[in-house]
Every structure is written in C-alpha cells, then in structure tokens.
C-alpha cells in the first residue's frame, strides 16, 4: 500500500485518504520521516530538497500552498518526483487581509475617501488581481506592475506600470509576487532601499506575499507605515519592524476556512489524477475568485485584523504556535 506522510497541520485531511493509502501524520517532516514515504503532503515549513529527499522513495510531493519556493524543483525533475501545488487556493483570503489592513490604515490617518488615493499592486496573479478588482470597487485609483505578464500582454502593455513609476505615484504599495532568487524577474529583495527611496508619496507598504521580497530591517527604518504578514526570517522576527508595523500578523493572511478547504481539495484532486483514485473532495461554499462585490466596511467587518496584530505584538515568540493553531476565519461574501 502507498505510504503517505502528511504534515499534521494541513486542515480537512485527517481520515480522508486512509481507504486508499497508509497515512502518517507528522508535525515536522524530516529525512527520517520521509525515508519510507511514497508521497509527502506539506506546507511551506517543509523544505523539500536533497537533504530531505535523498535516499527516500518519494515520488510525489503535494504542497497545500500557492507557492513552491520551499521545493527544489530542479531536484524533483531530476529524480522523477511529481510536484503539485494549490495555485489561487487562498487568494480571496489574502485579498481580504490586504484590504482590511488598508482600511485600518485609513482609519488611523482619517483618510475617508479612497478616491484620493493611488494603490500600487505589484504582482497581478491570483491574489493581486482580486486585490486590484476589489480596490477599484472601493474607489482607489489602481496601478498594476507585473513584468512577466506585461511582456506577454499582446498589445495591452498599457495596463501595466513600470515599478519605478508605480513607486513614485502610489500612496500605498502592496506586493503579490512569488519569491524568485534568479532570472530576469527575480523578486528577492524587490522592496529594497532603491524602491523605498523612490516612493516619495508612499505612506503604506504591504507585504502579504513572501518573506524575502522586502528587506525587513530597511522597512523598520522607513518613514511610512507597514502592514506585514510575511517576514524575512520566519519565525524569527525583526523586532524593530514588529514594533513599527501598524499591522503585523504571523503569516496567516491566507488562513480562511474556504482557502484551506480549496488547498486540500486541490491536493486530493492531484492525487486522484496521479494514482487513479476517487477520493471525495471537500465542498467549498465560496467562489475561488472571491466575492463579486465588496465594500471596505464589509471587508473590515468580516475580519478583525487588529486582534491578530495585538496577539503577535504581545507574544512574538509564539509566532509558529499562533500560525499552527489559528482559528480559520471566513472569507468576505457579497
């Protein structure tokens, strides 16, 4: 029988796969745990590389996350290991977090009219496109930056703004890129000293994308406000940035009940396709593209982001515990 080793903190998974496989649930997956596994089901905290996989019989890795930067894709290709992720699974939840953070910033600074503000969205994939759509509904002027998409826009390049121009014109900048270290579109330390110094009108930086996109010590010294969910050296936080941040949460922006159910459903569907199984999928009561129509008041009423902020600021050493035991919230609805 196929042996699956799954991170025990993946929701909606316990008891589902047992008719098809032998399943071991582990709070931490190390090389010893992975050695006799055929399948690993993981989150971002499990780094799937040679140190974990060498000498194992793993042939399938499913990650209940949007990104794959914690997986050595080259190693997996070289060793015939299939990798499945869950693109877009938690996009509405992250967009909810972003707009809730921006709403709190507006309250703090008595900014009642979104029409007077320009929001720069860097990365216009699953999350960024929802953020942009909802922000326009709320009334923001929205600028979009996404060089890979701009290069393949086939005559619609005018829909995108160069990063330097976006930084110079935006009052708020929010990042929604993957974390890539190399290549023409590398995003590691994209939010750096040069960008911050050129963002002369910017008053709020938002990072709910990946730790490492921003240089946290520089954000801690920046003149404006910060809303941060993804930290550069999680779970070890830059305490100066934690103290400075208006909004600070333990990497839970995407932690909605519906987002987690989507992620697990995507993993189960990938296993069904790979092995020819018929594992039943969770029923999800919310659209993958998020609510069709939102208001800023509705988003803020749907999620008390400051309660999560106060909890982390009070006990930053509990970052990982807060993340693993987070009470999954509901996404905003129409």
C-alpha positions in Angstrom: 0.0 0.0 0.0 1.2 3.5 -0.8 2.6 5.3 2.2 1.7 9.0 2.6 3.5 11.2 5.1 1.5 14.4 5.7 2.1 17.5 7.8 -0.4 17.2 10.7 -1.4 20.8 10.5 -3.0 20.5 7.0 -6.7 21.1 7.6 -9.5 18.8 6.3 -7.1 16.0 5.5 -7.3 13.7 8.6 -9.2 10.5 7.8 -9.8 11.2 4.2 -7.1 9.2 2.5 -6.9 6.2 4.7 -9.1 4.0 2.4 -6.5 4.4 -0.4 -3.2 4.6 1.5 -1.4 4.2 4.7 -1.1 7.7 6.2 1.3 9.0 8.8 0.7 12.5 10.2 3.8 14.3 11.4 4.1 17.8 13.0 7.5 18.0 11.4 8.8 16.1 8.4 12.5 15.3 8.5 14.7 13.0 6.4 14.0 10.0 8.7 10.2 10.6 8.5 10.3 11.0 4.7 12.6 8.0 4.1 9.9 5.3 3.7 7.2 7.6 2.2 6.0 7.4 -1.4 4.1 10.7 -1.0 4.7 13.8 1.0 1.9 16.3 1.7 3.5 19.5 3.1 3.2 23.2 3.8 5.9 25.9 3.4 7.8 24.9 6.6 8.9 21.6 5.0 11.9 22.3 2.7 11.8 19.6 0.1 15.4 19.3 -1.2 18.2 16.8 -1.3 18.7 17.0 2.4 15.1 15.7 2.9 14.7 13.5 -0.1 18.0 11.8 -0.9 17.7 8.1 -0.4 13.9 8.1 0.0 11.4 6.5 -2.2 9.3 9.7 -2.5 7.8 10.1 -6.0 5.0 12.7 -5.3 5.0 15.9 -3.3 1.8 17.9 -2.8 2.0 21.3 -1.1 -1.1 22.9 0.3 0.2 26.3 -0.7 0.2 28.6 -3.6 4.0 28.7 -4.0 6.7 26.2 -4.5 9.8 28.2 -3.4 10.2 25.7 -0.5 10.6 22.8 -3.0 13.8 22.2 -5.0 12.0 21.8 -8.4 15.2 21.0 -10.2 16.0 18.2 -7.8 12.4 16.8 -8.2 12.6 17.0 -12.0 16.0 15.2 -12.0 14.6 12.4 -9.7 11.2 12.0 -11.4 9.3 13.4 -8.4 5.9 14.8 -9.4 5.1 18.1 -7.6 1.5 19.5 -7.2 0.7 22.8 -5.5 -2.6 24.7 -4.9 -2.4 27.9 -7.0 -5.0 30.5 -6.0 -6.4 28.5 -3.2 -6.3 31.3 -0.6 -6.3 34.3 -2.9 -9.6 35.7 -1.6 -8.4 35.4 2.0 -5.2 37.2 1.3 -7.1 40.0 -0.6 -9.4 40.2 2.5 -6.3 40.7 4.7 -4.8 43.3 2.4 -8.0 45.4 2.2 -8.6 45.0 6.0 -5.1 46.3 6.6 -5.5 49.3 4.3 -8.9 50.0 5.9 -7.2 50.1 9.4 -4.5 52.5 8.0 -7.2 54.8 6.6 -8.9 54.9 10.0 -5.6 55.6 11.7 -5.0 58.6 9.4 -8.6 59.8 9.0 -8.5 59.0 5.3 -12.2 58.6 4.5 -12.1 58.9 0.7 -10.3 56.1 -1.3 -10.8 58.1 -4.5 -8.0 60.4 -3.3 -5.5 57.5 -3.0 -3.5 55.5 -5.5 -2.8 51.9 -4.8 0.1 50.2 -6.5 -0.3 46.4 -6.9 3.0 44.6 -7.6 2.2 41.1 -9.0 -1.2 40.6 -10.6 -1.7 36.9 -10.3 -4.4 35.1 -8.4 -4.1 37.4 -5.3 -3.1 40.7 -7.0 -6.0 40.6 -9.5 -8.6 40.2 -6.7 -6.9 43.0 -4.7 -7.0 45.2 -7.7 -10.6 44.4 -8.5 -11.8 45.0 -5.0 -9.7 48.1 -4.6 -11.3 49.7 -7.7 -14.8 48.8 -6.3 -13.8 50.6 -3.1 -12.7 53.6 -5.1 -8.9 53.5 -5.3 -7.0 54.5 -8.3 -5.1 51.3 -9.1 -1.7 50.9 -10.8 -0.5 47.4 -11.8 3.1 46.1 -12.1 3.8 42.7 -13.4 6.8 42.5 -15.9 6.2 38.8 -16.8 2.6 39.5 -17.7 3.4 42.8 -19.4 5.9 41.0 -21.7 3.1 38.7 -22.9 0.3 41.2 -22.9 0.0 41.3 -26.7 -0.8 45.0 -27.1 -2.2 45.5 -23.6 1.1 46.7 -22.1 -0.5 50.0 -21.2 -2.4 48.1 -18.5 0.9 47.8 -16.6 3.1 50.5 -15.0 6.9 50.2 -14.6 7.9 49.6 -11.0 9.8 52.9 -10.7 6.7 54.9 -11.9 4.4 52.9 -9.7 6.6 53.6 -6.6 6.7 57.3 -7.4 3.0 57.7 -7.9 1.4 55.3 -5.3 0.3 56.2 -1.8 0.1 52.5 -0.9 2.1 49.7 -2.4 1.2 46.0 -1.9 3.3 43.1 -3.1 1.8 39.8 -4.5 4.7 38.2 -6.3 6.2 34.7 -5.9 9.7 34.6 -4.3 12.3 34.0 -7.1 16.0 34.4 -6.5 17.3 34.5 -10.1 16.4 35.3 -13.6 15.1 38.4 -15.3 12.1 38.7 -13.0 13.8 37.9 -9.7 11.7 39.2 -6.7 14.1 38.6 -3.8 14.6 42.0 -2.0 12.4 43.7 -4.6 11.3 46.1 -1.9 14.8 47.5 -1.2 16.5 50.7 -0.4 16.2 52.0 -4.0 12.4 51.3 -4.2 11.8 52.8 -0.7 13.8 56.0 -1.5 11.9 56.5 -4.8 8.5 56.0 -3.2 8.2 59.7 -2.3 4.4 59.8 -2.0 4.0 56.3 -0.5 2.7 56.2 3.0 2.0 52.4 3.5 3.9 49.3 2.3 2.0 46.0 2.5 3.7 42.6 2.3 1.4 39.5 2.4 3.3 37.7 -0.4 6.6 36.2 0.7 9.2 36.9 3.3 12.4 38.0 1.5 10.6 40.2 -1.1 11.2 43.0 1.3 14.3 43.8 3.3 12.8 43.9 6.8 15.5 46.0 8.5 15.0 48.7 5.9 11.3 48.6 6.3 11.8 49.1 10.0 13.7 52.3 9.3 11.4 53.5 6.5 9.4 56.7 7.2 6.0 55.3 6.3 3.6 52.7 7.8 3.9 49.0 7.3 1.4 46.1 7.2 3.2 42.8 7.2 2.2 39.1 7.3 5.3 37.5 5.6 8.6 38.1 7.3 12.1 37.7 6.1 13.4 35.1 8.7 10.2 33.5 10.0 9.6 32.5 12.7 12.4 34.8 13.9 11.0 38.3 13.5 12.7 41.7 13.2 11.6 43.1 16.5 12.1 46.7 15.3 9.8 46.1 12.4 7.3 44.4 14.6 7.2 47.4 16.9 6.9 49.8 14.0 4.2 47.9 12.0 0.7 49.2 12.0 -0.5 45.7 11.1 1.6 42.6 12.0 0.4 39.0 11.8 2.0 35.5 11.9 1.8 34.6 8.2 -1.9 33.9 8.3 -3.2 36.2 5.6 -4.4 33.3 3.6 -5.8 31.3 6.5 -9.5 31.2 5.8 -11.6 28.1 6.2 -12.5 28.2 2.5 -8.9 28.7 1.4 -7.7 25.8 3.4 -10.5 23.6 2.0 -9.6 24.6 -1.5 -5.9 23.8 -0.9 -6.8 20.3 0.4 -9.2 19.7 -2.4 -6.5 20.6 -5.0 -4.1 18.2 -3.4 -6.7 15.4 -3.3 -7.6 16.0 -6.9 -3.9 15.9 -7.9 -3.6 12.5 -6.0 -6.7 11.2 -7.8 -5.3 12.2 -11.1 -1.9 10.7 -10.4 -3.0 7.4 -8.8 -6.4 6.9 -10.4 -8.1 7.2 -7.0 -11.6 8.6 -6.3 -11.0 10.4 -3.0 -14.0 12.6 -2.3 -13.2 16.3 -2.3 -14.3 18.9 0.3 -17.4 21.0 -0.5 -16.4 24.7 -0.6 -19.1 27.4 -0.2 -17.2 30.3 -1.7 -16.0 31.3 -5.2 -12.3 30.8 -6.0 -12.3 34.3 -7.5 -13.6 35.9 -4.3 -16.8 37.9 -3.8 -18.1 39.6 -6.8 -18.8 42.9 -5.0 -17.3 44.2 -1.8 -17.2 47.3 0.3 -14.4 48.4 2.6 -16.8 48.4 5.6 -17.9 44.9 4.7 -14.3 43.6 4.5 -13.3 45.2 7.8 -16.5 43.8 9.4 -15.6 40.3 8.1 -12.1 40.2 9.7 -10.7 41.9 12.9 -7.1 42.2 11.7 -6.1 44.2 14.7 -6.9 41.4 17.1 -4.3 39.2 15.3 -1.9 42.1 15.3 -2.2 42.7 19.1 -1.7 39.0 19.8 1.5 38.8 17.8 2.9 42.0 19.2 2.2 40.8 22.7 3.9 37.4 22.2 6.1 37.3 19.2 7.9 34.2 20.3 4.6 32.3 19.8 4.6 33.1 16.0 4.7 29.4 14.9 2.2 28.3 17.6 -0.2 31.1 16.6 0.1 30.1 12.9 -0.4 26.4 13.6 -3.4 26.8 15.9 -5.0 29.8 14.0 -8.8 29.9 14.1 -9.7 29.8 10.4 -11.8 32.8 9.5 -14.5 33.1 6.9 -13.8 35.0 3.7 -15.8 38.1 2.9 -19.0 37.4 1.0 -21.2 39.6 -1.3 
